[in-house]
Amino acid sequence: MTCDDHRDTAHRLVDGVPHDAPGSVEIGFSLSAHYNASAILFDNLAAGRGERPAVLGPAGSRSYRALCEDAARIGNALRAQGLAPGERILLFLDDTPVYPAAFFGAIRAGLVPLTINTLTPPDLLQFYLQDSGARLAIVDADFATRFNTTACGNTSLERIIVANSETEAAEAGGSGVPAQPLAAWIAGQSAAMPAADTHRDDMAFWMYSSGSTGRPKGIVHLHHDMAYTAHSYANAILKLTPDDICFSVPKIFFAYGLGNSLTFPFSAGAASLLLPGQPKPDAIFAAIAGYRPTVFFGLPTLYTALTKASGAATADLSSLRLSISAAEVLSAEVFNGWKAICGLEIVEGLGSTEVLHIYLSNLPEQKKLGAAGKRVPGYEVKLCDPSGQPVQGEQEGVLWVRGDSNAPAYWNRPDKTAETMRDGGWIYTGDRFHRDDDGFYFFRGRADDLIKVSGQWVYPLEVELCLADHPSVRECAVVAVEMPDRRMTLRAFVALNDAIGDDERATTTRMLQDHVKTTLLPYKYPRIVTFLDDLPKTGTGKIDRQALLRQPLPKT
C-alpha cells in the first residue's frame, strides 16, 4: 500500500478484513455498506439528545448540538481547504472539546485524522508528516512551538491551525508554515454538514505505534471499527446509559483513551469528562469531585499514584460506579489500595491499538486478580505455538485475536503488516498467555523483549543505546525487571567514565534519566539506575545480563 493508492481514488481496504466475522453475529453487529463513523457523534441529534451534555471539563462544556456544530464547521473548513477524500489531517491536541470536534469533523468530511501523542518531539513529528503526507495540522496552542523547522522541513505541510488560542499568528514554531487560529479559520463556515459518502470499510483514522523496534507504524482503522468496539466491549462490560459520565485519564490520542472518551460515551448518549494537562492526582481528584463522573478509566501506574497521593484519604469518589484498568498487569496491592479508598474493585482488561480497544476483560461481577480476563463478546482468541498451531490443554501460547475492529494493515509497511495481520483476519499479538479452566487468560510476557512501562511498549535495547551515547557513560546495560507489585520497569546498570561520590549519585541519575526523556520519549526513561565500577562479563567478554538480573532491587 502506498500513499498514492488512496489519495486520488477510493480509499477502501477490503482484502483481509473479516467483514462477516463470527463475532459480528454474536453481538448482533450490522451496518449498512455506506457508513461514516461521524454517526457515533451525530446520531445523538436524531435521537433527540441535542441539548444533553456531550463534553464536560475545565476547558469547557458542550451539548451534543453544540459539539456537532463545531465538528461541522471544522469539516466544512477542511473541505474549503481543497483537501481530497482520504487525505490525512494531523491532530496534535490535548483533551479539550476541540479534539472530538476536529476528529469527527475530519471524518465527516471524508478525511483521515491522525491522533498523535503530544509528547512527540519535532524529529518524530517530521516522520509522521512525511509518512502520512498530511498537508494540514490542527495543533493545540500549548504545543505549537513543536512545529519548528525540524518538524516541518521536507514535508507536505501547508497550513497549521492553532486551537485553544485567540492570538493571531503568522506561523508556529518558526517553521515558515502559515498558521491561523482555529476560531478565525472556521469563521463563517456552516454549522450543518452532510456526511461524506464513505463505505464502512474505507479508512477513517490512523494511530501510530510507539516505534520501539524501529520506525513507528501507521495503524489504519476503518469507519466501522469504532462502532464495533461499542457493540462488543462497551455493551458487554460498561453497559452505559445517557446518565453516565465517562472519565478517561489516558488521553484521546491513545486507542484506549479514544474509546473511553469518545466512542463509548457518544455511542450511548452519555457525557465525557475531558481533563487537559498533566494528570496529577490532585487534578484528577478535583475533577471527580467537581464533575461527578460515574465510570473511571486508568492504568495500574495511575491507580498506584492515586492510592499513594496525599489527598487519597479525603478524596470524594462517591460518584463512581465502575473503575477500569488496562495495559499492564494489575497487582493485588494496587487492586486492594483502590478498593480501600474508593470502595470499588478495579475491572482489568487487555487490548491493543491494532484491535482498537479491549478484547480480553474481567467482568464487574466475575473477575480473577492478575488475569487479563475472558474473551470479550465479538472477538475470537486462540493460543498458538511458534508454528501457528493452537496449543492444547494447560500449555502457554502466543495470543492471536480476531474481530471486526482489527486493523487491516500498517500504512506503507507490507513487511510489518505480514508479520502481524495474518491470514483469515487474525492478529498476531506477540503476547504469551496461559488460559485456565474457567476461560481466564493470564499474561506470561512477550514473545520478544518488549515490555510495558506506564502502559506503553518499550524496547530495552533502544534505551540502552540512548544511554550509551551520553558522554559520561562508559558502558551500560538496560534490563527489564519485575517490581514487588508485579509491574515491569526498566533498570539501567551504568559504568561512568569518571568516578562519582555517593552525594553525586542522585544528580547523575536525574541527568541520565533526563537524557533519555529528551532524546526518546519521556515514558521510556529507566526508573532505576544502578552505578557499577564495571559491568560483569561472560567468558566471551559480553556483558553478563543474567548476573545483572540477579542483583537485588534497591530499597525504596
SEZAZA-861453 format. One record per residue (C-alpha): z, y, x; residue number from 1. Coordinates in steps of 0.25 Angstrom, whole numbers, plus 5000, padded with zeros to 4 digits. Example, Ala and Ser with C-alpha at 12.3 -4.5 7.8 and 13.67 -1.06 7.14 Angstrom:
PT     Z     Y     X  resi
PT  5031  4982  5049     1
PT  5029  4996  5055     2
//
This chain:
PT     Z     Y     X  resi
PT  5000  5000  5000     1
PT  4996  5014  5005     2
PT  4999  5028  5001     3
PT  4985  5029  4996     4
PT  4986  5017  4987     5
PT  4994  5025  4977     6
PT  4991  5040  4980     7
PT  4977  5041  4972     8
PT  4977  5029  4964     9
PT  4986  5021  4954    10
PT  4999  5018  4962    11
PT  5002  5005  4955    12
PT  5009  4994  4962    13
PT  5007  4981  4955    14
PT  5005  4970  4965    15
PT  5019  4963  4968    16
PT  5026  4969  4956    17
PT  5033  4959  4947    18
PT  5029  4967  4934    19
PT  5033  4955  4925    20
PT  5045  4951  4934    21
PT  5055  4941  4927    22
PT  5065  4952  4927    23
PT  5058  4961  4919    24
PT  5058  4951  4907    25
PT  5073  4948  4910    26
PT  5077  4963  4908    27
PT  5066  4966  4897    28
PT  5059  4976  4906    29
PT  5046  4981  4901    30
PT  5038  4994  4904    31
PT  5024  4998  4900    32
PT  5013  4998  4911    33
PT  5013  5013  4911    34
PT  5027  5017  4914    35
PT  5032  5029  4922    36
PT  5046  5028  4928    37
PT  5050  5042  4924    38
PT  5052  5036  4910    39
PT  5066  5032  4915    40
PT  5070  5047  4914    41
PT  5060  5052  4903    42
PT  5062  5041  4893    43
PT  5076  5047  4891    44
PT  5069  5059  4883    45
PT  5062  5049  4874    46
PT  5076  5042  4872    47
PT  5082  5055  4867    48
PT  5091  5057  4879    49
PT  5085  5071  4883    50
PT  5098  5078  4882    51
PT  5107  5067  4889    52
PT  5111  5069  4903    53
PT  5102  5063  4913    54
PT  5108  5068  4926    55
PT  5121  5074  4930    56
PT  5128  5079  4942    57
PT  5132  5091  4951    58
PT  5117  5094  4954    59
PT  5115  5096  4939    60
PT  5113  5088  4926    61
PT  5100  5085  4918    62
PT  5098  5080  4904    63
PT  5087  5069  4902    64
PT  5078  5080  4897    65
PT  5080  5090  4908    66
PT  5078  5079  4919    67
PT  5065  5075  4912    68
PT  5060  5089  4912    69
PT  5064  5091  4927    70
PT  5056  5078  4930    71
PT  5044  5082  4922    72
PT  5044  5096  4929    73
PT  5044  5089  4943    74
PT  5034  5079  4939    75
PT  5025  5090  4934    76
PT  5027  5098  4947    77
PT  5023  5085  4955    78
PT  5010  5083  4947    79
PT  5007  5098  4948    80
PT  5008  5096  4963    81
PT  4996  5087  4963    82
PT  5002  5074  4966    83
PT  4995  5062  4963    84
PT  5001  5050  4955    85
PT  5008  5041  4965    86
PT  5011  5051  4975    87
PT  5025  5051  4981    88
PT  5035  5062  4980    89
PT  5047  5062  4990    90
PT  5061  5065  4983    91
PT  5072  5069  4993    92
PT  5082  5073  4983    93
PT  5097  5072  4981    94
PT  5103  5067  4968    95
PT  5101  5078  4958    96
PT  5093  5080  4945    97
PT  5081  5083  4953    98
PT  5080  5069  4958    99
PT  5077  5062  4945   100
PT  5068  5073  4940   101
PT  5060  5072  4953   102
PT  5060  5057  4953   103
PT  5056  5055  4939   104
PT  5047  5068  4939   105
PT  5039  5062  4950   106
PT  5038  5048  4944   107
PT  5034  5054  4930   108
PT  5022  5061  4937   109
PT  5017  5048  4943   110
PT  5022  5051  4957   111
PT  5031  5043  4966   112
PT  5044  5049  4971   113
PT  5051  5044  4984   114
PT  5066  5044  4983   115
PT  5070  5048  4998   116
PT  5084  5047  5004   117
PT  5089  5061  5006   118
PT  5095  5057  5019   119
PT  5081  5055  5025   120
PT  5079  5062  5038   121
PT  5066  5070  5040   122
PT  5058  5060  5048   123
PT  5060  5049  5038   124
PT  5056  5059  5027   125
PT  5043  5061  5034   126
PT  5041  5046  5034   127
PT  5043  5046  5019   128
PT  5034  5057  5017   129
PT  5023  5051  5025   130
PT  5025  5037  5019   131
PT  5024  5042  5005   132
PT  5014  5053  5007   133
PT  5023  5062  4998   134
PT  5017  5076  4996   135
PT  5029  5081  4989   136
PT  5044  5080  4991   137
PT  5055  5084  4981   138
PT  5067  5087  4990   139
PT  5082  5092  4988   140
PT  5085  5105  4994   141
PT  5096  5100  5002   142
PT  5086  5091  5009   143
PT  5074  5100  5010   144
PT  5076  5103  5025   145
PT  5074  5088  5028   146
PT  5059  5090  5025   147
PT  5056  5097  5038   148
PT  5044  5095  5047   149
PT  5049  5081  5051   150
PT  5049  5076  5037   151
PT  5037  5083  5032   152
PT  5028  5083  5044   153
PT  5015  5074  5043   154
PT  5018  5071  5029   155
PT  5010  5074  5016   156
PT  5022  5082  5010   157
PT  5016  5095  5004   158
PT  5028  5100  4996   159
PT  5043  5099  4995   160
PT  5050  5102  4982   161
PT  5065  5106  4985   162
PT  5074  5102  4974   163
PT  5088  5108  4970   164
PT  5085  5121  4977   165
PT  5080  5135  4971   166
PT  5077  5140  4985   167
PT  5062  5144  4987   168
PT  5057  5136  4999   169
PT  5044  5136  5007   170
PT  5047  5123  5014   171
PT  5058  5113  5016   172
PT  5064  5109  5030   173
PT  5053  5118  5037   174
PT  5043  5107  5035   175
PT  5032  5117  5030   176
PT  5030  5109  5018   177
PT  5031  5119  5006   178
PT  5044  5117  4998   179
PT  5047  5122  4984   180
PT  5060  5122  4975   181
PT  5059  5112  4964   182
PT  5062  5122  4953   183
PT  5050  5130  4957   184
PT  5041  5118  4959   185
PT  5043  5113  4945   186
PT  5044  5127  4938   187
PT  5034  5128  4927   188
PT  5032  5113  4926   189
PT  5032  5106  4913   190
PT  5045  5099  4909   191
PT  5037  5088  4902   192
PT  5029  5077  4909   193
PT  5022  5064  4904   194
PT  5024  5053  4914   195
PT  5012  5049  4923   196
PT  5004  5037  4919   197
PT  5011  5027  4929   198
PT  5011  5012  4928   199
PT  5025  5004  4928   200
PT  5020  4999  4942   201
PT  5016  5012  4948   202
PT  5024  5017  4960   203
PT  5035  5026  4954   204
PT  5044  5029  4966   205
PT  5048  5025  4981   206
PT  5061  5023  4988   207
PT  5061  5021  5003   208
PT  5069  5010  5010   209
PT  5079  5015  5021   210
PT  5069  5011  5032   211
PT  5080  5003  5040   212
PT  5070  4994  5046   213
PT  5058  5003  5049   214
PT  5051  5013  5040   215
PT  5056  5015  5026   216
PT  5049  5009  5015   217
PT  5044  5016  5003   218
PT  5049  5007  4991   219
PT  5039  5008  4980   220
PT  5045  5007  4965   221
PT  5037  5007  4953   222
PT  5038  5014  4939   223
PT  5045  5002  4932   224
PT  5055  4999  4943   225
PT  5066  5009  4939   226
PT  5065  5005  4924   227
PT  5066  4990  4929   228
PT  5079  4993  4936   229
PT  5085  5000  4924   230
PT  5081  4987  4915   231
PT  5087  4978  4926   232
PT  5099  4983  4933   233
PT  5103  4995  4925   234
PT  5103  4987  4912   235
PT  5110  4975  4917   236
PT  5121  4982  4925   237
PT  5123  4996  4922   238
PT  5120  4996  4907   239
PT  5119  5011  4906   240
PT  5119  5019  4893   241
PT  5115  5034  4891   242
PT  5130  5037  4892   243
PT  5131  5033  4907   244
PT  5131  5042  4919   245
PT  5126  5035  4932   246
PT  5131  5040  4945   247
PT  5124  5034  4958   248
PT  5129  5039  4971   249
PT  5118  5033  4978   250
PT  5106  5043  4978   251
PT  5094  5042  4969   252
PT  5085  5040  4982   253
PT  5091  5026  4983   254
PT  5085  5015  4974   255
PT  5100  5012  4969   256
PT  5102  5027  4966   257
PT  5089  5029  4959   258
PT  5092  5018  4949   259
PT  5107  5023  4947   260
PT  5104  5038  4946   261
PT  5090  5038  4939   262
PT  5085  5024  4934   263
PT  5097  5019  4927   264
PT  5103  5031  4920   265
PT  5090  5037  4915   266
PT  5085  5023  4910   267
PT  5098  5023  4901   268
PT  5098  5038  4898   269
PT  5111  5039  4906   270
PT  5114  5050  4916   271
PT  5114  5050  4931   272
PT  5125  5058  4939   273
PT  5118  5063  4952   274
PT  5126  5067  4964   275
PT  5119  5075  4975   276
PT  5124  5076  4989   277
PT  5132  5066  4997   278
PT  5140  5056  4988   279
PT  5154  5059  4993   280
PT  5166  5053  4986   281
PT  5171  5066  4981   282
PT  5158  5070  4975   283
PT  5156  5056  4969   284
PT  5170  5056  4962   285
PT  5168  5070  4957   286
PT  5154  5067  4951   287
PT  5160  5055  4944   288
PT  5172  5063  4939   289
PT  5163  5074  4934   290
PT  5151  5067  4928   291
PT  5157  5054  4923   292
PT  5147  5044  4927   293
PT  5148  5030  4922   294
PT  5140  5022  4932   295
PT  5142  5024  4947   296
PT  5133  5018  4958   297
PT  5137  5017  4972   298
PT  5137  5009  4985   299
PT  5148  5001  4992   300
PT  5149  5012  5002   301
PT  5151  5023  4992   302
PT  5161  5015  4984   303
PT  5169  5014  4997   304
PT  5169  5029  4999   305
PT  5173  5032  4985   306
PT  5184  5022  4985   307
PT  5190  5027  4998   308
PT  5188  5042  4995   309
PT  5200  5051  4993   310
PT  5197  5054  4979   311
PT  5195  5040  4974   312
PT  5208  5038  4968   313
PT  5207  5050  4959   314
PT  5192  5049  4956   315
PT  5189  5049  4941   316
PT  5179  5037  4940   317
PT  5183  5034  4925   318
PT  5169  5037  4920   319
PT  5162  5025  4928   320
PT  5159  5012  4921   321
PT  5151  5006  4932   322
PT  5150  5006  4947   323
PT  5138  5000  4954   324
PT  5136  4997  4969   325
PT  5124  4992  4977   326
PT  5118  4991  4991   327
PT  5130  4986  4998   328
PT  5140  4974  4997   329
PT  5152  4979  4989   330
PT  5165  4975  4995   331
PT  5178  4971  4988   332
PT  5185  4984  4994   333
PT  5175  4993  4988   334
PT  5174  4986  4975   335
PT  5189  4986  4973   336
PT  5191  5000  4978   337
PT  5181  5006  4968   338
PT  5187  4998  4957   339
PT  5201  5003  4961   340
PT  5197  5018  4959   341
PT  5186  5016  4948   342
PT  5190  5004  4940   343
PT  5176  4999  4941   344
PT  5171  4987  4948   345
PT  5158  4990  4956   346
PT  5145  4983  4952   347
PT  5138  4979  4964   348
PT  5123  4976  4965   349
PT  5111  4976  4975   350
PT  5097  4982  4974   351
PT  5086  4987  4983   352
PT  5076  4999  4984   353
PT  5065  4988  4983   354
PT  5071  4983  4970   355
PT  5075  4997  4966   356
PT  5089  4994  4961   357
PT  5099  4983  4960   358
PT  5095  4969  4957   359
PT  5108  4961  4960   360
PT  5121  4966  4953   361
PT  5134  4962  4949   362
PT  5138  4966  4934   363
PT  5149  4975  4930   364
PT  5155  4962  4923   365
PT  5151  4952  4933   366
PT  5152  4954  4948   367
PT  5156  4948  4961   368
PT  5161  4956  4972   369
PT  5152  4956  4984   370
PT  5140  4951  4976   371
PT  5127  4960  4974   372
PT  5127  4954  4961   373
PT  5118  4945  4952   374
PT  5103  4947  4949   375
PT  5101  4959  4940   376
PT  5092  4956  4928   377
PT  5078  4959  4930   378
PT  5078  4954  4945   379
PT  5075  4941  4951   380
PT  5082  4937  4964   381
PT  5082  4926  4974   382
PT  5087  4922  4987   383
PT  5077  4917  4997   384
PT  5077  4911  5011   385
PT  5069  4917  5022   386
PT  5057  4910  5018   387
PT  5058  4916  5004   388
PT  5062  4903  4997   389
PT  5074  4904  4987   390
PT  5087  4899  4993   391
PT  5095  4888  4985   392
PT  5110  4888  4981   393
PT  5120  4896  4989   394
PT  5111  4900  5001   395
PT  5109  4914  5005   396
PT  5095  4920  5004   397
PT  5088  4933  5004   398
PT  5087  4940  4991   399
PT  5073  4942  4984   400
PT  5073  4951  4971   401
PT  5062  4953  4961   402
PT  5062  4963  4949   403
PT  5052  4973  4943   404
PT  5059  4984  4951   405
PT  5055  4978  4964   406
PT  5047  4988  4973   407
PT  5033  4982  4975   408
PT  5030  4988  4989   409
PT  5035  4997  5000   410
PT  5025  5009  5002   411
PT  5015  5007  5013   412
PT  5023  4995  5019   413
PT  5016  4982  5016   414
PT  5023  4975  5027   415
PT  5037  4978  5021   416
PT  5032  4976  5007   417
PT  5028  4962  5010   418
PT  5042  4959  5016   419
PT  5050  4964  5004   420
PT  5041  4963  4992   421
PT  5038  4948  4991   422
PT  5028  4940  4982   423
PT  5032  4939  4968   424
PT  5039  4953  4967   425
PT  5051  4949  4975   426
PT  5058  4958  4985   427
PT  5064  4952  4997   428
PT  5077  4960  4999   429
PT  5081  4954  5013   430
PT  5096  4953  5007   431
PT  5103  4940  5009   432
PT  5111  4935  4998   433
PT  5120  4923  4992   434
PT  5120  4920  4977   435
PT  5132  4914  4971   436
PT  5132  4904  4959   437
PT  5134  4916  4950   438
PT  5122  4923  4954   439
PT  5128  4934  4962   440
PT  5122  4938  4975   441
PT  5129  4941  4988   442
PT  5123  4949  4999   443
PT  5123  4942  5013   444
PT  5116  4952  5021   445
PT  5101  4956  5025   446
PT  5091  4946  5029   447
PT  5089  4957  5041   448
PT  5098  4966  5048   449
PT  5098  4978  5037   450
PT  5112  4981  5032   451
PT  5116  4991  5021   452
PT  5125  5003  5025   453
PT  5129  5012  5013   454
PT  5119  5005  5004   455
PT  5107  5007  5013   456
PT  5100  4997  5023   457
PT  5102  5000  5037   458
PT  5096  4993  5049   459
PT  5106  4992  5061   460
PT  5095  4992  5071   461
PT  5090  5005  5067   462
PT  5104  5012  5068   463
PT  5105  5005  5082   464
PT  5092  5011  5087   465
PT  5096  5024  5082   466
PT  5110  5024  5089   467
PT  5103  5019  5102   468
PT  5094  5031  5102   469
PT  5107  5040  5103   470
PT  5108  5046  5117   471
PT  5123  5042  5118   472
PT  5121  5027  5115   473
PT  5118  5017  5126   474
PT  5117  5005  5117   475
PT  5121  5001  5103   476
PT  5120  4991  5092   477
PT  5122  4992  5077   478
PT  5126  4981  5069   479
PT  5129  4979  5054   480
PT  5144  4975  5051   481
PT  5151  4972  5039   482
PT  5164  4980  5036   483
PT  5176  4975  5029   484
PT  5172  4980  5015   485
PT  5159  4971  5017   486
PT  5150  4983  5019   487
PT  5140  4983  5030   488
PT  5139  4994  5040   489
PT  5133  4997  5054   490
PT  5141  4997  5067   491
PT  5136  5003  5080   492
PT  5140  4998  5093   493
PT  5137  5009  5104   494
PT  5138  5010  5119   495
PT  5137  5024  5123   496
PT  5131  5030  5136   497
PT  5143  5037  5139   498
PT  5158  5032  5136   499
PT  5166  5040  5126   500
PT  5181  5041  5123   501
PT  5188  5036  5111   502
PT  5189  5050  5106   503
PT  5173  5052  5106   504
PT  5170  5039  5098   505
PT  5171  5045  5084   506
PT  5162  5057  5088   507
PT  5152  5048  5095   508
PT  5152  5039  5083   509
PT  5148  5050  5074   510
PT  5137  5055  5083   511
PT  5131  5041  5083   512
PT  5132  5040  5068   513
PT  5126  5054  5066   514
PT  5115  5050  5075   515
PT  5111  5038  5066   516
PT  5113  5046  5054   517
PT  5103  5057  5058   518
PT  5093  5048  5065   519
PT  5092  5038  5054   520
PT  5099  5040  5041   521
PT  5114  5043  5038   522
PT  5118  5030  5032   523
PT  5113  5022  5044   524
PT  5123  5026  5054   525
PT  5133  5016  5059   526
PT  5146  5017  5053   527
PT  5154  5010  5064   528
PT  5151  5014  5079   529
PT  5158  5006  5090   530
PT  5157  5010  5104   531
PT  5156  5000  5115   532
PT  5154  5001  5131   533
PT  5143  4991  5130   534
PT  5137  4983  5119   535
PT  5139  4968  5120   536
PT  5127  4960  5125   537
PT  5122  4946  5123   538
PT  5117  4937  5135   539
PT  5103  4943  5134   540
PT  5108  4957  5135   541
PT  5106  4960  5120   542
PT  5117  4967  5112   543
PT  5127  4957  5106   544
PT  5127  4961  5092   545
PT  5135  4949  5088   546
PT  5146  4954  5097   547
PT  5146  4967  5091   548
PT  5147  4962  5077   549
PT  5160  4954  5081   550
PT  5166  4967  5085   551
PT  5177  4971  5074   552
PT  5175  4983  5066   553
PT  5183  4995  5070   554
PT  5195  4998  5062   555
PT  5194  5010  5052   556
//
